Amino acid sequence: MGINASGKAWIIRGGTALAATMTCLIPATQAQASSGNCFSDANNPGISQVLPGDNTVSVPRQQAANTWQDWIWRGTDDQYVCNPKVTSCTYSYGKSHSTSYGDSVGGQITLGNATSVTKSMLNLVANVIPNWSKTSTDETDYNFSIQMKPGQTAYPYQYIQRRWTQGDFKGAWVNENQTCKVYTSSNPRHPGKDVPGHMYYWDPSRTFGSWSTNREVGRGYGYVVS
């Protein structure tokens, strides 16, 4: 699972911009011009064309036709071996087993023209991907009985049925290519200063970047005989 991006950017929180080392106090005359926000160039050094926000969503665009089994547990500790000297064996298994697993695996995020991003901003877009980095527990009650030939071995397993899915992000702050000034102060008790920035307006239809993941679509269990 990987996240690819470079540079830094503002962390969008509820329509305002927060820097890791300063609080950005944006006067209404600056922040609301063109129904947008003024984001500091110091915290957006690449001057991104788009920036994700709290209202950014992920949109699935394509998925694989087939699914695949992700084995999350192999019960080799409960492996049974049929005695080679007998004519046949009966292997009965009636235990319960719980396994923690990732709801989505093997995923990747790219942000395209949202190039100046922080780790927190990456986390923001990751959180809107269904089940990204989420974990669950599968508790299976096994109850099967099989006939085996002399010398064969058998053990149980659990699996998650997964389907590869990819999509992009929708809804972004878009660069108006207009400069502005942002009043910043690291401490409300001390005077701040104006720093240069760029104006961004919110476009709920703007798409950017891409994501992919193998998401859960089902679960089950079985046994191996060899």
C-alpha positions as CSV (number, residue, x, y, z in Angstrom):
1,M,0.0,0.0,0.0
2,G,1.6,3.2,-1.0
3,I,0.9,7.0,-1.1
4,N,2.9,9.0,-3.7
5,A,3.2,12.7,-3.5
6,S,5.7,15.5,-3.0
7,G,6.1,18.9,-1.5
8,K,3.9,20.6,1.1
9,A,0.5,22.3,1.2
10,W,-2.1,23.7,3.5
11,I,-4.2,21.2,5.5
12,I,-7.8,22.0,4.7
13,R,-10.1,21.9,7.7
14,G,-13.7,23.0,7.4
15,G,-12.9,25.6,4.7
16,T,-9.9,27.2,6.5
17,A,-6.3,26.6,6.1
18,L,-4.2,25.4,9.0
19,A,-0.4,25.3,9.0
20,A,1.6,22.9,11.2
21,T,3.6,25.8,12.8
22,M,1.2,28.8,12.6
23,T,-2.5,29.7,12.8
24,C,-3.8,31.4,9.7
25,L,-6.3,34.2,10.5
26,I,-7.9,35.3,7.2
27,P,-9.8,38.6,7.2
28,A,-13.2,38.3,5.4
29,T,-12.2,40.8,2.8
30,Q,-9.4,38.5,1.7
31,A,-10.7,35.0,2.4
32,Q,-14.1,35.5,0.9
33,A,-13.2,37.2,-2.4
34,S,-14.5,35.3,-5.4
35,S,-16.2,33.0,-2.8
36,G,-12.8,31.4,-2.1
37,N,-9.8,31.4,0.3
38,C,-6.4,32.9,0.3
39,F,-3.8,30.1,0.9
40,S,-0.2,31.0,1.9
41,D,2.5,30.4,-0.7
42,A,4.9,29.5,2.1
43,N,2.9,26.4,2.9
44,N,2.0,25.7,-0.7
45,P,5.4,26.0,-2.3
46,G,4.5,24.2,-5.5
47,I,1.4,26.5,-5.9
48,S,-0.9,23.6,-6.6
49,Q,-3.6,24.0,-9.2
50,V,-6.0,22.1,-6.9
51,L,-6.1,21.4,-3.2
52,P,-8.4,18.8,-1.5
53,G,-10.8,19.8,1.2
54,D,-13.2,18.5,3.8
55,N,-15.9,18.0,1.1
56,T,-13.7,16.1,-1.3
57,V,-15.1,12.6,-2.1
58,S,-13.8,9.5,-3.8
59,V,-15.6,8.3,-6.9
60,P,-15.1,4.6,-8.1
61,R,-14.6,4.6,-11.9
62,Q,-13.5,1.1,-12.7
63,Q,-13.4,-2.4,-11.2
64,A,-12.2,-5.8,-12.2
65,A,-14.7,-8.2,-13.6
66,N,-13.4,-11.1,-11.4
67,T,-12.7,-11.4,-7.7
68,W,-9.9,-13.2,-5.9
69,Q,-9.4,-15.0,-2.6
70,D,-7.1,-13.4,-0.1
71,W,-6.2,-16.1,2.5
72,I,-6.0,-14.3,5.8
73,W,-5.4,-17.5,7.9
74,R,-3.8,-20.9,7.2
75,G,-4.5,-23.3,10.0
76,T,-1.3,-25.3,9.6
77,D,-1.0,-25.7,13.3
78,D,-4.1,-27.8,13.1
79,Q,-2.8,-29.8,10.2
80,Y,-4.0,-33.4,10.2
81,V,-2.0,-36.2,8.6
82,C,-3.7,-39.4,7.6
83,N,-1.6,-42.5,8.7
84,P,0.0,-44.0,5.6
85,K,-0.6,-47.5,7.0
86,V,-4.4,-47.3,7.1
87,T,-6.9,-47.6,4.3
88,S,-8.6,-44.2,4.9
89,C,-9.0,-41.4,7.5
90,T,-11.9,-39.2,8.6
91,Y,-10.8,-35.6,9.4
92,S,-13.4,-33.7,11.5
93,Y,-12.8,-30.1,12.5
94,G,-15.2,-28.1,14.7
95,K,-13.2,-25.2,16.2
96,S,-13.6,-21.4,16.0
97,H,-11.0,-19.0,14.9
98,S,-10.8,-15.2,14.7
99,T,-8.4,-13.3,12.4
100,S,-7.9,-9.5,12.0
101,Y,-7.5,-8.3,8.4
102,G,-7.4,-5.1,6.3
103,D,-10.7,-4.3,4.6
104,S,-8.7,-2.9,1.7
105,V,-5.2,-4.0,0.7
106,G,-2.6,-3.2,-1.9
107,G,-3.8,0.4,-2.5
108,Q,-2.2,3.5,-3.9
109,I,-3.0,7.2,-4.0
110,T,-1.7,9.8,-6.5
111,L,-2.9,13.4,-6.3
112,G,-2.1,14.6,-9.9
113,N,-2.1,18.4,-10.0
114,A,-2.6,18.6,-6.3
115,T,1.2,18.4,-6.0
116,S,2.0,20.3,-2.9
117,V,0.6,18.2,-0.1
118,T,1.3,17.4,3.5
119,K,0.9,14.0,5.2
120,S,-2.3,15.3,6.9
121,M,-3.7,16.3,3.5
122,L,-2.9,12.8,2.2
123,N,-4.7,11.3,5.2
124,L,-7.7,13.6,4.4
125,V,-8.2,12.1,1.0
126,A,-7.3,8.6,2.1
127,N,-10.1,8.8,4.7
128,V,-12.7,9.3,1.9
129,I,-11.8,6.1,0.1
130,P,-14.2,3.3,1.3
131,N,-12.5,1.2,4.0
132,W,-9.1,2.6,3.3
133,S,-6.7,1.5,6.1
134,K,-9.7,0.1,8.0
135,T,-9.5,-3.3,9.8
136,S,-12.1,-5.9,10.7
137,T,-12.2,-9.3,12.4
138,D,-13.5,-12.5,10.9
139,E,-14.7,-15.1,13.4
140,T,-15.4,-18.4,11.7
141,D,-17.0,-21.4,13.3
142,Y,-15.7,-24.4,11.4
143,N,-17.7,-27.6,11.1
144,F,-16.7,-30.1,8.5
145,S,-15.8,-33.7,8.2
146,I,-13.8,-35.1,5.2
147,Q,-12.5,-38.5,4.0
148,M,-8.8,-38.7,3.3
149,K,-6.5,-41.2,1.7
150,P,-3.5,-42.7,3.4
151,G,-0.6,-40.2,3.6
152,Q,-2.7,-37.1,2.8
153,T,-2.6,-33.9,4.9
154,A,-5.3,-31.4,5.5
155,Y,-5.8,-28.0,7.3
156,P,-8.4,-25.3,7.4
157,Y,-8.2,-21.7,6.1
158,Q,-10.1,-18.4,6.1
159,Y,-10.3,-16.0,3.1
160,I,-11.6,-12.6,2.1
161,Q,-13.0,-12.3,-1.4
162,R,-11.6,-9.1,-2.9
163,R,-12.2,-7.0,-6.1
164,W,-9.7,-4.6,-7.5
165,T,-11.2,-1.1,-7.8
166,Q,-9.9,2.3,-8.9
167,G,-11.3,5.8,-9.0
168,D,-10.4,9.5,-8.5
169,F,-11.3,12.4,-6.2
170,K,-14.0,14.9,-6.8
171,G,-14.4,18.3,-5.2
172,A,-11.4,20.6,-4.8
173,W,-10.1,24.1,-4.2
174,V,-9.0,25.5,-7.6
175,N,-6.3,28.0,-8.1
176,E,-7.6,31.3,-9.5
177,N,-4.1,32.4,-10.4
178,Q,-4.6,35.6,-8.5
179,T,-2.2,36.7,-5.7
180,C,-3.4,37.7,-2.3
181,K,-2.2,38.4,1.3
182,V,-2.8,36.2,4.3
183,Y,-2.5,37.6,7.9
184,T,-0.7,35.0,10.0
185,S,0.3,34.8,13.6
186,S,2.0,32.0,15.5
187,N,0.7,33.3,18.8
188,P,-2.6,35.4,19.2
189,R,-0.8,37.5,21.8
190,H,1.8,38.8,19.4
191,P,1.4,40.7,16.2
192,G,1.3,38.7,13.0
193,K,2.2,39.7,9.5
194,D,0.9,39.6,5.9
195,V,2.4,36.9,3.8
196,P,1.8,36.3,0.0
197,G,-0.6,33.7,-1.2
198,H,-3.0,32.7,-4.0
199,M,-6.7,32.7,-4.2
200,Y,-8.6,29.4,-4.5
201,Y,-12.3,28.9,-5.1
202,W,-14.3,25.7,-4.3
203,D,-15.4,23.6,-7.2
204,P,-17.5,20.6,-6.2
205,S,-17.3,19.1,-9.7
206,R,-13.5,19.3,-10.1
207,T,-11.8,15.9,-10.3
208,F,-8.1,15.1,-9.7
209,G,-5.7,12.4,-8.8
210,S,-6.5,8.7,-8.7
211,W,-6.7,5.8,-6.2
212,S,-6.8,2.0,-6.3
213,T,-7.4,-0.7,-3.8
214,N,-8.5,-4.4,-3.4
215,R,-11.6,-4.1,-1.4
216,E,-13.6,-6.8,0.4
217,V,-16.7,-8.1,-1.3
218,G,-17.2,-11.3,0.7
219,R,-15.6,-13.8,3.0
220,G,-15.5,-17.5,3.6
221,Y,-13.5,-20.6,4.7
222,G,-12.4,-23.9,3.4
223,Y,-9.8,-26.7,3.8
224,V,-6.8,-27.9,1.9
225,V,-6.1,-31.5,1.2
226,S,-2.8,-32.6,-0.4
